[in-house]
């Protein structure tokens, strides 16, 4: 049987399948469909004409707007109907037409989204993506499978992200950009193919990062990306110089980490 809190408000024209778990003060509007394995935590609002399906958990205070389909089966060619999950954190907003798919067994079985994320109209989160907190996906952003997006990254309208790519913390991706390779923390990427255009200084300042620290990160950025030589060896060579600057060290360690993709750079082609 479904577990529906007494304070929940389910519109008579909504369908809540047997087995769903509906928390306190949840609102489910007309013409919505809530699947049998869905958990809607307290204060979730599903406005109208939206579908929440699959083994999907939606965190407290999140809002789902009309025509969104949350928890659909992955679009992977290897999808075979195995059990998998979608877990969405607290206070997330999924605007009109947003789609989020569950994970796949081959990718760990889970697609996860952190807290306080905003997904604007028609943005897509594919199978096995891992998203942090405070992320913004603008209209029509497309994340392919297995993408990782770290905290407070902003992806502008219409950009597309290649599968298995990583986007670092507080990175900014410009509108209509093609993200073919990993984007460093605090990096700014624009164009098709996407090119690294420096640091997201505005975002760093808004996050309260001290100007002296920003100068240190910029110094490390120049040492890594300017001049001759491969990016990863240059990053490794300067790592010990920035042990007292966690932000610069974060950029360096992101570059040195194992990844399926190359690092985006200011130059065309692989870095």
C-alpha positions in Angstrom: 0.0 0.0 0.0 1.0 3.6 -0.4 2.1 5.6 2.6 0.5 9.0 2.4 0.9 11.5 5.3 -2.3 13.0 6.6 -1.2 16.5 5.7 -0.4 15.7 2.1 -2.7 17.2 -0.6 -3.3 15.0 -3.5 -5.5 16.4 -6.3 -8.3 14.0 -7.2 -7.1 14.1 -10.9 -3.6 12.9 -9.9 -2.6 9.3 -10.0 -0.5 8.0 -7.1 0.4 4.3 -7.6 0.2 1.8 -4.8 3.5 1.7 -3.0 4.5 5.3 -3.2 5.6 7.1 -0.1 4.3 10.7 0.3 5.6 12.8 3.2 4.1 15.6 5.3 2.7 18.7 3.5 3.4 17.3 0.0 1.3 18.7 -2.8 0.6 16.7 -5.9 -1.4 18.7 -8.5 -3.8 17.6 -11.2 -2.8 15.2 -13.9 0.4 14.2 -12.2 1.5 10.6 -12.0 3.6 9.3 -9.0 5.1 5.9 -9.5 4.9 2.9 -7.1 8.6 3.1 -6.0 8.7 6.9 -5.6 9.5 8.6 -2.3 8.4 12.3 -2.0 9.8 13.7 1.2 8.1 16.5 3.3 7.1 19.7 1.6 7.7 18.5 -2.0 5.4 20.1 -4.5 4.6 18.4 -7.9 2.6 21.2 -9.5 0.7 19.6 -12.4 1.1 17.4 -15.5 4.4 16.0 -14.3 5.6 12.4 -14.0 7.8 11.1 -11.1 8.5 7.4 -11.8 11.0 4.7 -11.3 12.9 4.1 -8.0 13.1 7.9 -7.3 13.6 9.8 -4.1 12.9 13.6 -4.1 14.3 15.5 -1.1 12.4 17.8 1.2 11.1 21.1 -0.1 11.8 20.4 -3.8 9.5 21.6 -6.6 8.7 19.9 -9.9 7.0 21.9 -12.6 4.6 20.8 -15.4 5.8 18.4 -18.1 8.8 17.3 -16.2 9.6 13.6 -16.3 11.7 12.6 -13.3 13.1 9.1 -12.8 12.7 7.7 -16.3 14.6 4.7 -17.5 18.0 5.5 -18.8 18.4 6.1 -22.5 21.6 4.0 -22.6 21.8 1.4 -25.4 22.8 -1.1 -22.7 19.6 -0.5 -20.6 18.1 -3.9 -19.7 15.6 -3.0 -17.1 17.8 -3.7 -14.0 17.0 -2.0 -10.8 18.5 1.5 -10.5 17.8 4.7 -8.7 17.5 8.5 -8.9 18.1 10.4 -5.7 17.5 14.2 -5.6 18.4 16.3 -2.6 16.6 19.0 -0.7 15.2 22.3 -2.1 15.8 21.5 -5.7 13.7 23.1 -8.4 12.9 21.3 -11.7 11.2 23.6 -14.1 9.0 22.8 -17.1 10.0 19.9 -19.3 13.1 18.8 -17.2 14.1 15.2 -17.6 16.2 13.1 -15.2 17.0 9.5 -15.8 17.8 6.8 -13.3 21.3 5.2 -13.3 22.5 2.0 -14.9 24.0 -1.1 -13.3 27.2 -0.6 -15.4 27.5 3.0 -14.0 26.9 2.2 -10.4 23.1 2.0 -10.4 22.4 5.6 -9.3 22.0 9.1 -10.6 22.4 11.6 -7.8 21.7 15.3 -7.4 22.7 17.4 -4.3 20.8 20.1 -2.5 19.7 23.5 -3.7 20.0 22.9 -7.4 18.1 24.7 -10.1 17.2 23.0 -13.4 15.6 25.4 -15.9 13.2 24.4 -18.6 14.0 21.4 -20.8 17.4 20.6 -19.2 18.4 17.0 -19.1 20.3 14.9 -16.6 21.2 11.5 -18.1 21.9 8.2 -16.4 24.7 7.9 -13.8 25.3 11.6 -13.5 26.6 12.8 -10.1 25.7 16.4 -9.3 26.8 18.4 -6.2 25.0 21.2 -4.4 23.9 24.6 -5.6 24.3 23.8 -9.3 22.4 25.7 -12.0 21.5 24.1 -15.3 20.0 26.8 -17.6 17.4 26.1 -20.3 18.1 23.2 -22.7 21.4 22.1 -21.0 22.1 18.5 -21.9 24.2 16.3 -19.6 25.2 13.0 -21.2 25.7 9.8 -19.1 28.2 9.6 -16.3 28.9 13.3 -16.1 30.1 14.7 -12.8 29.3 18.3 -11.9 30.7 19.7 -8.7 29.2 22.3 -6.3 28.0 25.7 -7.5 28.9 25.2 -11.1 26.7 27.1 -13.6 25.9 25.8 -17.1 24.4 28.3 -19.4 21.6 27.8 -21.9 21.9 25.2 -24.6 25.3 23.8 -23.7 26.0 20.1 -24.1 28.4 18.0 -22.0 30.1 14.9 -23.3 29.7 11.6 -21.4 32.1 10.9 -18.6 33.2 14.6 -18.4 33.8 16.4 -15.1 32.9 20.0 -14.4 34.7 21.4 -11.4 33.4 23.4 -8.5 32.2 26.9 -9.4 33.1 26.5 -13.0 31.1 28.5 -15.5 30.1 27.2 -19.0 28.8 29.7 -21.5 25.7 29.3 -23.6 25.7 26.9 -26.5 29.1 25.6 -25.6 30.2 22.1 -26.3 32.0 20.6 -23.3 34.1 17.9 -24.8 36.7 17.6 -22.0 36.9 18.2 -18.3 36.5 21.8 -17.0 38.7 22.8 -14.1 37.3 24.2 -10.8 36.7 27.9 -11.1 37.2 27.7 -14.9 35.3 29.5 -17.6 34.6 27.7 -20.8 33.0 29.0 -24.0 32.5 28.0 -27.6 32.2 24.9 -29.8 34.5 23.2 -29.3 34.7 24.6 -25.8 37.8 26.5 -24.9 39.0 27.5 -21.5 39.0 31.3 -21.2 40.4 31.9 -17.8 38.9 31.9 -14.3 35.4 32.6 -13.1 36.6 35.5 -11.0 33.1 36.9 -10.6 31.8 33.7 -9.2 34.9 33.3 -6.9 34.3 36.9 -5.6 30.6 36.2 -4.9 31.6 33.1 -3.0 33.6 35.2 -0.7 37.1 34.1 -1.8 39.7 36.6 -0.8 41.3 38.6 -3.6 44.8 37.4 -2.5 43.6 33.8 -3.0 42.2 34.6 -6.4 45.6 36.0 -7.4 47.2 32.7 -6.2 44.8 30.6 -8.2 45.4 32.8 -11.3 49.1 32.5 -10.8 48.8 28.7 -10.8 46.5 28.8 -13.8 49.1 30.7 -15.8 51.8 28.4 -14.8 49.8 25.4 -16.0 48.1 26.7 -19.2 50.5 29.3 -20.6 53.7 28.4 -22.5 55.0 25.2 -23.9 54.5 21.7 -22.4 51.8 19.3 -21.4 49.2 20.4 -18.8 49.4 17.5 -16.4 53.2 17.5 -16.0 53.2 21.2 -15.4 50.5 20.9 -12.8 52.4 18.2 -11.0 55.6 20.3 -11.1 54.0 23.2 -9.2 51.8 21.3 -6.7 54.1 21.7 -3.7 54.2 25.4 -4.3 50.5 25.7 -3.4 50.1 23.5 -0.4 49.0 26.5 1.6 46.3 27.5 -0.9 43.4 25.0 -0.9 41.7 26.6 -3.9 44.8 26.4 -6.2 45.5 22.9 -4.9 41.9 21.9 -5.8 42.6 23.0 -9.4 45.9 21.1 -9.5 44.5 17.9 -8.0 41.5 18.0 -10.3 43.9 18.1 -13.3 46.0 15.2 -11.8 43.1 13.0 -11.0 42.3 10.0 -13.1 39.7 10.8 -15.7 38.2 9.3 -18.9 38.5 12.7 -20.5 41.3 15.2 -21.2 41.4 18.6 -19.6 39.8 21.6 -21.4 42.5 24.2 -22.3 42.7 27.6 -24.0 43.7 25.7 -27.2 41.9 23.5 -29.6 42.2 19.8 -29.5 43.2 17.5 -26.6 45.4 18.9 -23.8 
